[in-house]
Amino acid sequence: MGEENSWISFEDWEVKKKEHKWSIFELISIWYHRLVINTYHSITYHIKRSIGRVRYGISRQDVWDLNHFLAEVLFKGMCELRTCGHSYGPTKDPQTGQYEYDEKRWQEMLQKMIWGFNILYRTQTGELDYCGKMTPEQRESFNAISIKYDSRVTTVEEEQMISEAFDLLKEHFFSLWD
């Protein structure tokens, strides 16, 4: 039978993988799976996704990871609205507390939303790890793990920017049009 404890550490597995002598059959099999099969599945995946978006406005693949889809749509949509938007909605004047139509304040508000949704989008692409309700000790230990995978934990300031972006979205939702 096999060894009693067959689990090995990740580092030992990496060393073992590098020392392995690859046969021609294994190399052809890897090439075939990576190049031929993955390419075929990738193409069919994108075709099905596009058909779903055209037909229903959203595809099943988008719903599988809806938070990623919405983060991408919010970030890219706000960027597009900021660069080529011709209109602006009412914003609250800090001194009087009244809502007024001020293009400069509107652009500043859109920029705050873009910053917040950019951070949110980066958490969905794997560049950042969102740790909303962690203690500072938990955050430090999780950050040590994240750095190994070319990522880092969001800071408290970045999480506040995300929260502010959602608050602004809630407040100005019906003014987001071009």
Buried (B, 14 or more C-beta within 10 A) or exposed (E): EEEEEEEEEEEEEEEEEEEEEEEEEEEEEEEEEEEEEEEEEEEEEEEEBEEBEEEEEBBEBBEEEEEBBBBBBBBBBBBEBBEEBEEBBBBBEEEEEEEEEBEEBBBEBBEBBBBBBBBBBBBBEEEBBBBEEBEEEEBEEBBEEBEEEEBBBBBEEBBEBBEBBBEBBEBBEEBBEE
